[in-house]
């Protein structure tokens, strides 16, 4: 598939094993050297290590083809199955590396993103990467709409509520400059504000019901607004970003 579709970037967000369970076959050499998979020769050229991830340059060649292709393999092994990484900063740095590489190379073929089942961690990574790309272009992101769109093409993308919330936390971290490679001069100032609770019209603020519902979310006028802190207040995040049915532990995430 990688050869046929002219893939130049592979993003792997799963460990090879969890205890005695094989989560993914080792389809590339971890150290310099070559392996064969049928007619395909896979050669590891070099490998660099980040805080929690590895970036490997791979040469891919068919036995009857003298010209090889260079593949960049991004490997994030510490992401637990059905869960989220411990800290958003690590995944932000990893995802931003992928984003920068996507922008730097010619669009020769699609990017492959995979974990073990290909829905939870893969969907979370794809959503975060997609939103980063929009923000870098000055386009306001919509995480919920992105997840809904992904699920039209593959079921259960972003598998659970924890992963869905984690996408928001990572994007907020990145927008605050949590990645040293973020282009600060291109930071869209309004990108975070789209998930704040806003009235549908200016007259809504004059409605006593609206004021009672939202006054506890508003800071005193003598304090500066801290958008990120407001968004991440316990109990407010889910009410703003998820439908009411998703707050029920027995229901499915959107």
C-alpha positions as CSV (number, residue, x, y, z in Angstrom):
1,X,0.0,0.0,0.0
2,X,2.8,2.4,0.9
3,X,4.5,1.7,-2.4
4,X,1.4,1.8,-4.5
5,X,0.1,5.1,-3.0
6,X,3.5,6.8,-3.0
7,X,3.4,7.4,0.7
8,X,6.3,9.4,2.1
9,X,5.2,9.8,5.7
10,X,4.1,7.1,8.2
11,X,2.9,8.1,11.7
12,X,2.7,5.2,14.2
13,X,1.1,5.9,17.6
14,X,1.3,2.6,19.3
15,X,3.8,0.4,21.0
16,X,4.8,-2.9,19.3
17,X,3.6,-4.9,22.3
18,X,1.7,-4.5,25.5
19,X,2.8,-7.2,27.9
20,X,2.3,-10.4,25.9
21,X,-0.1,-8.9,23.4
22,X,1.3,-8.0,19.9
23,X,-0.2,-4.6,19.0
24,X,1.7,-4.1,15.7
25,X,4.2,-6.1,13.7
26,X,7.7,-4.6,13.5
27,X,7.7,-3.8,9.7
28,X,10.9,-1.8,9.7
29,X,14.3,-2.4,11.3
30,X,14.8,-0.5,14.5
31,X,18.5,-0.2,13.8
32,X,20.3,0.4,10.5
33,X,19.8,-2.5,8.2
34,X,17.3,-4.1,5.8
35,X,14.4,-6.5,5.9
36,X,12.3,-7.9,3.1
37,X,8.5,-8.2,3.0
38,X,7.8,-10.1,-0.2
39,X,9.2,-8.0,-3.1
40,X,9.7,-4.9,-0.9
41,X,13.0,-4.1,0.7
42,X,12.8,-1.8,3.8
43,X,16.1,-0.2,4.9
44,X,16.5,1.9,8.0
45,X,19.0,4.7,7.1
46,X,19.1,6.7,10.3
47,X,17.1,7.2,13.5
48,X,16.8,10.2,15.8
49,X,15.1,10.3,19.2
50,X,12.9,12.9,20.7
51,X,11.5,13.2,24.3
52,X,9.0,10.4,23.8
53,X,9.2,9.5,20.1
54,X,11.5,8.3,17.3
55,X,11.9,9.7,13.8
56,X,13.4,7.2,11.3
57,X,14.4,7.7,7.7
58,X,13.6,4.6,5.7
59,X,14.5,3.7,2.2
60,X,11.8,1.7,0.4
61,X,12.6,-0.3,-2.8
62,X,11.1,-3.0,-4.9
63,X,13.5,-5.7,-5.8
64,X,13.0,-5.2,-9.6
65,X,13.1,-1.4,-9.2
66,X,16.6,0.3,-9.0
67,X,15.2,3.5,-7.7
68,X,14.2,3.7,-4.0
69,X,11.9,6.1,-2.1
70,X,12.6,7.9,1.1
71,X,10.0,7.4,3.8
72,X,9.9,9.4,7.1
73,X,8.6,7.2,9.9
74,X,7.3,8.9,13.1
75,X,7.0,6.5,16.0
76,X,5.3,7.4,19.3
77,X,5.3,4.2,21.4
78,X,4.3,5.6,24.9
79,X,0.6,6.3,24.0
80,X,-1.6,3.8,25.9
81,X,-4.3,1.9,24.1
82,X,-7.8,3.5,24.6
83,X,-6.1,6.2,26.7
84,X,-4.1,9.4,26.3
85,X,-0.5,10.4,26.9
86,X,0.4,11.7,30.3
87,X,1.2,15.3,29.2
88,X,-0.1,17.2,26.1
89,X,3.3,18.9,25.6
90,X,5.0,15.7,24.3
91,X,2.2,14.9,21.8
92,X,2.1,18.5,20.7
93,X,5.8,18.5,19.9
94,X,5.5,15.1,18.1
95,X,2.4,16.2,16.0
96,X,4.0,19.5,15.2
97,X,7.1,17.7,13.8
98,X,4.7,15.8,11.5
99,X,3.0,19.0,10.5
100,X,6.2,20.8,9.6
101,X,7.4,17.9,7.5
102,X,4.1,17.7,5.7
103,X,4.5,21.4,4.8
104,X,8.1,20.9,3.7
105,X,7.8,18.0,1.3
106,X,6.0,17.8,-2.1
107,X,2.5,16.3,-1.9
108,X,3.4,13.1,-3.6
109,X,1.0,10.8,-1.8
110,X,-1.2,10.5,1.3
111,X,0.1,10.2,4.8
112,X,-0.4,6.9,6.7
113,X,-1.5,7.2,10.4
114,X,-1.9,4.0,12.3
115,X,-2.1,2.6,15.8
116,X,-3.3,-1.0,16.6
117,X,-7.1,-0.8,15.8
118,X,-6.7,2.4,13.8
119,X,-9.5,4.4,15.4
120,X,-8.8,5.8,18.9
121,X,-5.2,7.0,18.9
122,X,-5.1,7.4,15.1
123,X,-8.3,9.5,15.1
124,X,-7.0,11.6,18.0
125,X,-3.7,12.3,16.2
126,X,-5.4,13.1,12.9
127,X,-7.8,15.5,14.5
128,X,-5.1,17.3,16.4
129,X,-2.9,17.5,13.2
130,X,-5.8,18.8,11.2
131,X,-6.6,21.5,13.7
132,X,-3.0,22.6,13.9
133,X,-2.9,22.9,10.1
134,X,-6.0,25.1,10.2
135,X,-4.7,27.3,13.0
136,X,-1.3,27.8,11.2
137,X,-3.3,29.1,8.2
138,X,-5.3,31.5,10.3
139,X,-8.5,29.4,10.0
140,X,-10.7,28.9,13.0
141,X,-10.7,25.2,14.0
142,X,-13.8,23.2,14.9
143,X,-12.9,20.0,16.7
144,X,-16.4,18.6,17.0
145,X,-17.1,19.1,13.3
146,X,-13.8,17.5,12.5
147,X,-14.5,14.4,14.6
148,X,-18.0,14.1,13.1
149,X,-16.5,14.3,9.6
150,X,-13.9,11.7,10.4
151,X,-16.5,9.3,11.7
152,X,-18.4,9.6,8.4
153,X,-15.4,7.9,6.8
154,X,-14.3,5.5,9.6
155,X,-16.3,4.5,12.6
156,X,-15.2,5.4,16.2
157,X,-12.5,7.8,15.1
158,X,-11.5,9.4,18.5
159,X,-12.7,6.4,20.5
160,X,-13.8,7.8,23.8
161,X,-14.5,11.0,25.8
162,X,-11.0,11.2,27.3
163,X,-9.4,11.3,23.9
164,X,-11.9,13.9,22.6
165,X,-11.2,16.2,25.6
166,X,-7.4,15.6,25.2
167,X,-7.5,17.0,21.6
168,X,-8.8,20.3,23.1
169,X,-6.1,20.3,25.8
170,X,-3.4,19.7,23.3
171,X,-4.6,22.3,20.9
172,X,-4.9,24.9,23.7
173,X,-1.4,24.0,24.9
174,X,0.0,24.4,21.4
175,X,-1.8,27.7,20.8
176,X,-0.3,29.1,24.0
177,X,3.2,28.4,22.6
178,X,3.6,25.0,24.1
179,X,5.7,23.9,21.1
180,X,8.9,25.7,20.5
181,X,8.6,25.3,16.8
182,X,5.2,27.0,16.6
183,X,5.4,30.1,14.3
184,X,4.4,32.7,16.9
185,X,4.2,35.4,14.3
186,X,1.4,33.4,12.6
187,X,-0.6,32.6,15.7
188,X,-4.2,33.3,15.1
189,X,-5.5,35.4,18.1
190,X,-9.1,34.2,17.8
191,X,-8.5,30.5,17.4
192,X,-9.2,29.7,21.0
193,X,-12.2,31.9,21.4
194,X,-14.4,29.8,19.1
195,X,-15.1,27.4,22.0
196,X,-16.1,30.0,24.5
197,X,-19.7,30.2,25.5
198,X,-21.2,33.1,23.6
199,X,-24.8,34.4,23.3
200,X,-26.4,34.0,19.9
201,X,-27.3,37.7,19.9
202,X,-26.4,40.9,21.7
203,X,-29.8,41.0,23.3
204,X,-29.1,37.6,25.0
205,X,-27.0,39.3,27.7
206,X,-30.0,41.3,28.8
207,X,-31.9,38.1,29.4
208,X,-32.0,37.3,33.2
209,X,-32.0,33.6,32.5
210,X,-28.9,33.9,30.4
211,X,-27.2,35.9,33.1
212,X,-27.9,33.4,35.8
213,X,-26.6,30.5,33.8
214,X,-23.4,32.2,32.7
215,X,-22.5,34.6,35.5
216,X,-20.5,32.0,37.4
217,X,-18.3,31.6,34.3
218,X,-17.4,35.3,34.1
219,X,-14.4,36.8,35.9
220,X,-14.7,40.1,37.8
221,X,-14.3,43.1,35.6
222,X,-11.1,44.1,37.4
223,X,-9.3,40.9,36.4
224,X,-8.0,40.1,32.9
225,X,-9.7,37.5,30.9
226,X,-7.8,34.2,30.8
227,X,-9.4,32.3,28.0
228,X,-7.5,29.1,28.5
229,X,-8.3,28.9,32.2
230,X,-12.0,29.6,31.6
231,X,-12.2,26.9,28.9
232,X,-10.6,24.3,31.1
233,X,-12.6,24.9,34.2
234,X,-14.0,21.6,35.5
235,X,-17.6,21.2,34.5
236,X,-17.5,23.9,31.9
237,X,-15.5,22.2,29.3
238,X,-17.8,19.3,28.6
239,X,-20.9,21.5,28.7
240,X,-19.5,23.8,26.1
241,X,-18.0,21.2,23.8
242,X,-20.2,18.1,24.1
243,X,-23.9,17.3,23.7
244,X,-25.7,16.6,26.9
245,X,-25.9,12.8,26.1
246,X,-22.1,12.6,26.1
247,X,-21.8,13.6,29.7
248,X,-23.5,10.3,30.6
249,X,-20.8,7.8,31.4
250,X,-22.9,5.1,29.7
251,X,-23.3,6.9,26.4
252,X,-20.8,7.2,23.5
253,X,-18.6,10.1,22.8
254,X,-19.6,12.1,19.7
